[in-house]
């Protein structure tokens, strides 16, 4: 890894890895149980599958690859290095979680609590990972790239993309379920923006 990405910082790699593992913990123990849908790339993949019958195997690869390519062009080679570390952290974290039953399965019947708790895990995990310079998903890569190009605060970029996808998702998903999803994406986006503003030592390229 150091041979291909000589400018990577150990501290940033450490943060990206464990922050992504934290996201995986939240996804496994909360989001996977609550049934709350997603905005951004994942929500768009579901939308394309529902209305066009496009396989997620194809659409996810194309959309995420495009976002990462944009990130590489705008943020540099180190962005890809940190993103690889983050992807490994997410996979390892989720793989470990799968070895155990969900910690609190009853949360599946508490969509409001699940939305808030899920937003905390995703927001903190993604915020720390993005701050380190990496992205675990195409959503993060796109938001980081647009933030770098436009200087629009990253939390608003997350919110805009999520609102667009959730608005389109109303064409086939009940309003009540969308409402819980909206709460999650608003809270997680704001948490990510808040973490970017914390007076912490800068690690990755995004500040």
N, C-alpha and C positions, 0 to 999 in steps of 0.2 A: 504493500500500500504506500509506504513512504517513498518507494522508488518512482511510482507513477505520480504521486501527489506530495512532493517534497516540502510544501509549505504548510501542510496540515499541522495543527497544534494538538498535542496530546490532551490538554484540558478540554478543548472543544470536542474532540472525538469522544472523550469520556461522557461529557454532557449530552451529546447527540445520541449516544448509545442508550444511556439509562433514561433519558427523557422519552425516547421512543418506546422503551420497554414499559414506562408508566402509561403511555397512551394505550398500548396493547392490553395492559391490566384493566383499564377503564372500558375498552371495547369488549373484552371477554366477560367481565363481571357485571356490566351495566348495559351498554348499547345492544349487545347481542341478545339480551333478555327482554329489553323494554320494547323492541319493535319500532323505536323511533327512527324515522327515515333520515336521510342526510341531504344536505345541499351540495354545492360544488360538483366536483368530478364524479363522485360516487352516485349522487342523485341524478346527474345527467346520464350516466350509464344505465341506471334503472329506467329512466324516462325513454331512452332510445330503445331499450329492450321491449318495453311495454307497447309503444306505438309503432315502431318500425320492425320489431322482431330481430333487431341487430344483436348478435351474441355479445355478452359482456366480455368474453375472451378477446374479441376483436376490438370493441370500442374502448375498453379499459387500456389496452396496449397502445392504441393510436393516441388517445387523449393524454394519457400520462407521459408517453414518450414525447409528445409535442411540448408539454409543459416543462419537462426536464431539459429538452433541447433549448428552449427559450432561457431557462435558468443557466445553462452552461454558457450560452452566448452573452448574457447580460451580467452574470455574477462570476464567471470564470471557472477554471478547472477544479479549484478547491471545493466549489459548491457540489460537484458531482462526488468528490471524495467524501465529504461530510454526509451527503445523502446516502451513499453506500453504507457508511457506518450506521446511520440512522435506520436504514432498512434492515440491517442485520440485528440491531437492537430490538426492533419491532417484532421480527420473526422469532428471535430467541425468547423474548418476553411472552409472546402469545403461545409459543410452544410449551413453555414452562407452565403457564396458566392452564393449558388444556390437560395437564396431568392431574388436575384437581377439580372437584366440582365447584360451581360458582359459590362465592362466599355468602351471598345473600340473595337466593333465588326469589324471595318474596318481593323483591323490588320490581319484578315484572308486572305486578299488580298495582304499582304506585308510579304511574307515568310522570307525574309532576316532579316527584323526588328523583326519579331516574334521569329526567331531563337536566335538573340542576347538578346532580352528582356527576353525570356524564360530562357535562360542560366543564366542570372543574378539572377532571382528569385529562380530558382532551385539550383544554385551554392551557393548563400548566405544562403538560407534556409537549404540545406543539410549540408553545411559546419559548420554552427553553431550547428545544431543538432548532427552531428557526433562528433564535439568537446566536446559537453556536455556528450557524452558517449552513445547516443541512435541512433537508425536507424528506419527510416520510411518505408524502403523497404528492400527486400532481397539483392538488389544491394549494399546498404550501409553496411548491415551486413557482406556481403562477403568481401567487400573492407576493412572494419575495421579489420576483422579477419586475412586476408592475410597480411595487414600492420603490425599487431601485430606479426605474425609468421615470416615474411620475412624481415621486416624493409624497404621494397620498398616504396617510397613515395606514399601516397594514391592517388594522382591525376593520377599517371601512372597506377595504378591498375584499376581505373575507365576507363581510356582510353583503356587499353588492352582489357578488357571485352567488352566494347562498340564497339570497332573496329571489334572484332571477330563476334559479333552478326550482326552488320551492314553489314559486308562483306558477311555473309551468306544471309542476307536479300536482297541482290542484285539479288538473284535468282527469286524474285517475285515483288520487288518494283523498280520503275524507278530510274535511276541514279540521276536525278535532285532532287528528294525528299530525297534520301539518303544523298546528298551533304548538304542540309540544316540541316538534322539530325546530320551529322558529325560535322558541325560547332557548333551546340548546345552542343553536348557531350564534344567536346574539350574545349570549353569555360567554361562550368559548372564544368568540372573536374579540370581545372586549378584554378578556383575560390575557389573550395573546398580545394585544396592544399595550396593556398595562405592564406586562413583563418586559416588553421592548424598552419601556421608559424607565425601568428600575435603574438605580445608580449602581450597576454591577460592572465589573471589568469586561471590556469588550472582547469577544472571542472570535466569532465569525465576521463576515463582511457586512452583515445587516446590522444597523445600529438604530 
